[in-house]
Structures are given as structure tokens and as C-alpha cells.
Amino acid sequence: MSEPILKVDNLESYYGPIMAIRGVSLEVHEGQIVTVLGANGAGKTTLLKTISGIMDPEKGTIKLEGRDIAGMEPDKVVRQGVTHVPEGREVFPLLTVEENLRMGAFTRHDNSGVESDLEMVYTYFPVLKERAKQAAGTLSGGQQQMLAIGRGLMARPKIMLLDEPSLGLSPLLVREIFGIIKRLNTEQGVTMMLVEQNAKVALDTAHYGYVMEIGRIVMNGEAPKLAASKDIQEFYLGVREEGERDQKRWKKRKTWR
């Protein structure tokens, strides 16, 4: 396999005195969707913030196409080709939809390319074209998530970091947005690193996955193999063996009696 486009090695980051990332190492190859799973507090968001320059690492390297970007200012990280779609969407509420999208292209000077990519975003998210002159703050949560992803695409990134794109959305919208994420990967070749609590939809979408617990990587593998893992099924997908379920039901009945 070719060299990874993103390689994180032995990364450590702190929130004040608390170590949030504990020696994390992972790789993302060009054209892949890689997901990072884990419960709240596992360190997933901290990992993305450290990669995108919002937080400085205490230790370790973050290499983009072989160049170490660890500790680089966020705007410089964007110029290197990394875009970060944060948790909670964080659009510019008073700007229009189109102005938000154009803000994503602030590092670019190829006007014709920007116009072409704007139309590409509208192709994948037609509702944004319908509401292009509408203030972003008046959009629904799902539409704001689409806008945040579209804005990230406007930078024409080498890799997109997506933090909890399913957060607060209905199951129908989650399926729609993850369907578009998969299409962007297969049709446009967009490389993505996806942080998610919704393990099922993440593993259905990704090629490869990592599982984080308390700041560490505790498991990794190809997405279908992780989805088939008994530990993943029990702890992240809510699936248990029938015998275990029956045994627990029997114990409960005995307790009730």
C-alpha cells in the first residue's frame, strides 16, 4: 500500500492538567474514509482538534503527505490541505448560505475553480442552492450540517475531518447525510477522517476504523471486520448473543420473584 496521506504517531494532548490523548497512532490513506469510534470523553474530538491545529500536541507527530504539521496554526493547516468540520456545525449564522460556502474557499485564488466547486456542492446539496441567499442561522440542523460539509469541500481539501456529523439529527437525515458523504468519497475521491458515536452508520460508510477508549486506541481494523467483532457488536452496536440475553432475562425474573 502507498504511503498514508495522514500519519499520526504517538500523539499526546492535554486539557489543562488532564491527558486527553494518550499515545495515539493512526493512518489515513488517500481515497479512504477512516472512522474513529468511541464513547463521550474517549478523546475523539480532541484528536481532530489537535490534527487541525486548534490544540497543540504535547508529544508526537502529525504528518500530512510526509510533512509534520503538528503545532501549526489552524489557518496554515487549512492551507496545507486539511479542513475540519467541527461538532455542532458552527456555521456563520448572519452570513447567507452562499457567503458561508465562499468563506470555505478563502485560501484559493482560482476563481473559475471556486465557481465550479460551488456548483458541485449545490449538486450534492440542492437544498443549499434553493436557500443560497438565506441567512445560515435560519436553516434547520440538518441543513446547517450540509452547509458545514459543503463549506469544508470548498477548500478542495486533501483530507476532511468530520466531527460527529450525525449529532442531533433524525435517523432519516443521518442516512441522507452519510449517503452523500459516501458519494463524495466514491465520486469525487474525497479522503475523510470521520469521528462518530453512531458506530453502525460509521462502519457502514468507512473503509477502516479505530476504536478509542480513555484517550487510547484499543482496536483497529477494516470496517466490515470491526462491525463483525463481538466486542464492537456488544458495546457499540447493542447486539448480544441470544444465550446471554436469555440468561439476563432469567436472572431478572428470579430477582422479581
C-alpha positions in Angstrom: 0.0 0.0 0.0 1.2 3.6 -0.7 2.3 6.0 2.0 -0.6 7.4 4.0 -1.8 10.9 3.3 -2.1 11.4 7.0 0.0 9.7 9.6 -0.4 10.3 13.3 2.3 8.8 15.6 2.4 8.6 19.4 0.3 11.7 19.8 -0.4 13.2 23.3 -2.6 16.2 24.1 -3.8 17.8 27.3 -6.8 19.7 28.5 -5.0 21.7 31.3 -3.5 19.0 33.6 -5.6 16.2 32.1 -4.1 14.0 29.4 -6.9 13.6 26.8 -4.9 11.8 24.1 -2.5 9.1 25.2 0.0 7.9 22.6 -2.4 7.7 19.7 -1.1 6.4 16.3 -3.2 6.0 13.2 -3.1 6.3 9.4 -5.4 7.5 6.6 -4.7 6.6 3.0 -5.7 8.7 0.0 -9.3 7.9 -1.1 -10.2 6.3 2.2 -12.9 7.0 4.7 -11.5 6.2 8.1 -13.7 6.4 11.2 -12.7 6.8 14.8 -15.3 5.4 17.2 -15.7 5.8 21.0 -18.0 7.0 23.7 -18.2 10.5 25.0 -14.9 11.5 26.7 -12.9 9.0 24.7 -10.8 11.8 23.2 -12.1 11.7 19.6 -12.8 15.5 19.3 -9.5 16.3 21.0 -7.8 14.2 18.4 -9.4 16.1 15.5 -8.7 19.5 17.2 -5.0 18.5 17.6 -4.7 17.4 13.9 -6.3 20.7 12.7 -4.1 22.9 14.9 -6.8 24.1 17.3 -4.9 22.4 20.1 -1.2 21.9 20.4 0.1 18.4 21.0 2.4 17.8 23.9 4.2 15.0 22.1 4.1 13.1 18.8 4.0 13.8 15.1 1.2 14.6 12.6 2.4 14.1 9.1 0.4 15.2 6.0 2.0 13.8 2.9 5.2 13.3 4.9 5.4 16.8 6.3 5.0 17.3 10.0 2.1 19.8 10.7 2.0 19.2 14.5 1.6 22.5 16.3 1.0 24.5 13.1 -1.6 27.4 13.3 -5.1 26.3 12.1 -5.1 28.7 9.1 -1.8 27.2 7.9 -3.1 23.7 8.4 -6.0 24.6 6.1 -3.6 25.9 3.6 -1.7 22.6 3.7 -4.9 20.8 2.7 -6.8 19.8 5.9 -10.4 21.0 6.5 -12.2 20.5 9.8 -16.0 20.3 10.0 -16.5 20.7 13.8 -19.0 19.1 16.1 -22.2 21.3 16.3 -21.8 22.6 12.7 -20.7 26.2 13.7 -21.8 28.0 10.5 -21.7 31.8 10.3 -25.3 32.5 11.3 -25.6 36.0 9.9 -24.0 35.3 6.6 -26.0 33.8 3.7 -25.6 30.2 2.7 -23.6 31.2 -0.4 -21.4 33.6 1.7 -20.7 30.7 4.1 -19.7 28.4 1.2 -17.4 31.1 -0.3 -15.7 31.5 3.1 -14.6 27.9 2.8 -12.6 28.9 -0.3 -10.7 31.8 1.4 -7.3 30.3 0.7 -8.0 29.9 -3.0 -7.3 32.3 -5.9 -8.6 30.2 -8.8 -12.0 32.0 -9.4 -13.2 29.6 -12.1 -12.4 26.6 -9.9 -14.2 28.1 -7.0 -17.3 28.7 -9.1 -17.1 25.1 -10.4 -16.8 23.7 -6.9 -19.8 25.9 -5.7 -21.9 24.2 -8.4 -20.6 20.8 -7.4 -21.6 21.5 -3.7 -25.1 22.5 -4.9 -25.3 19.3 -6.9 -24.8 17.2 -3.8 -26.8 19.5 -1.5 -29.6 21.0 -3.7 -31.4 22.5 -0.7 -28.4 24.8 -0.3 -28.9 26.2 -3.8 -32.6 26.8 -3.0 -31.6 28.7 0.1 -28.4 30.3 -1.2 -29.5 33.9 -0.2 -31.0 32.8 3.1 -29.1 33.5 6.4 -27.4 30.4 7.6 -28.7 30.8 11.1 -32.3 30.3 9.9 -31.5 26.8 8.4 -32.6 23.6 10.1 -30.0 21.5 11.9 -29.7 19.1 9.0 -29.3 21.9 6.5 -26.6 23.5 8.7 -24.8 20.2 8.7 -24.9 20.1 4.9 -23.7 23.6 4.8 -20.8 22.9 7.1 -19.7 19.9 4.9 -20.2 22.0 1.8 -18.0 24.8 3.2 -15.3 22.3 4.0 -15.4 21.0 0.4 -14.9 24.5 -1.0 -11.3 24.5 0.2 -10.7 21.5 -2.1 -9.0 19.6 0.8 -6.6 16.8 0.7 -8.4 15.4 3.7 -11.6 16.4 5.5 -12.0 15.9 9.3 -15.7 15.3 10.2 -16.7 15.5 13.9 -20.0 13.8 14.8 -21.9 14.7 11.6 -24.9 12.7 12.9 -25.2 14.7 16.2 -28.7 15.9 16.9 -30.2 14.7 13.6 -33.1 12.4 12.9 -32.4 8.9 11.6 -33.7 9.9 8.2 -31.3 12.9 7.9 -28.4 10.8 9.2 -29.0 8.3 6.4 -29.2 11.1 3.9 -26.0 12.9 5.0 -24.0 9.7 5.3 -25.2 8.7 1.9 -23.8 12.0 0.5 -20.6 11.5 2.4 -20.1 8.1 0.7 -20.9 9.6 -2.7 -18.4 12.4 -2.2 -15.8 9.8 -1.5 -16.6 7.4 -4.4 -17.5 10.1 -7.0 -15.1 12.9 -6.1 -12.4 11.0 -4.3 -12.6 13.0 -1.1 -10.4 11.5 1.6 -12.1 11.7 5.1 -11.5 11.0 8.7 -14.8 10.6 10.5 -15.4 10.8 14.2 -18.7 9.2 15.3 -20.6 7.8 18.2 -23.1 6.2 15.8 -21.0 3.1 15.2 -23.3 1.4 12.8 -23.6 4.2 10.3 -19.9 5.0 10.6 -18.8 1.4 9.9 -21.3 1.0 7.1 -19.7 4.1 5.5 -16.0 3.8 6.3 -13.2 1.6 4.8 -11.2 1.3 8.0 -11.8 2.1 11.7 -10.2 2.8 15.0 -11.8 2.5 18.5 -10.8 4.9 21.2 -11.3 4.5 25.0 -10.0 7.0 27.5 -7.6 8.6 25.1 -6.1 5.4 23.6 -6.6 3.3 20.5 -7.8 -0.1 21.8 -8.9 -1.7 18.5 -8.5 -1.1 14.8 -9.2 -2.9 11.5 -11.1 -2.9 8.3 -14.7 -1.6 8.8 -16.5 -4.8 8.0 -14.3 -6.9 10.3 -14.8 -4.4 13.1 -18.6 -4.4 12.5 -18.5 -8.2 12.8 -16.4 -8.2 16.0 -18.3 -9.4 19.1 -16.9 -6.6 21.3 -18.0 -3.9 18.8 -21.4 -5.5 18.4 -22.0 -5.7 22.2 -20.5 -2.4 23.3 -21.2 -0.1 20.3 -24.0 -1.7 18.3 -26.1 -3.0 21.2 -26.0 -6.6 20.0 -25.7 -9.6 22.4 -25.8 -13.3 21.9 -29.2 -14.8 22.4 -28.0 -17.0 25.2 -26.6 -14.0 27.1 -30.0 -12.2 26.7 -31.9 -15.2 27.9 -29.6 -15.6 30.9 -30.1 -12.0 31.8 -33.9 -12.2 31.4 -33.8 -15.4 33.7 -31.8 -13.5 36.3 -34.2 -10.6 36.2 -37.2 -13.0 36.6 -35.6 -14.6 39.7 -34.9 -11.2 41.1 -38.6 -10.1 40.6 -39.8 -13.3 42.4 
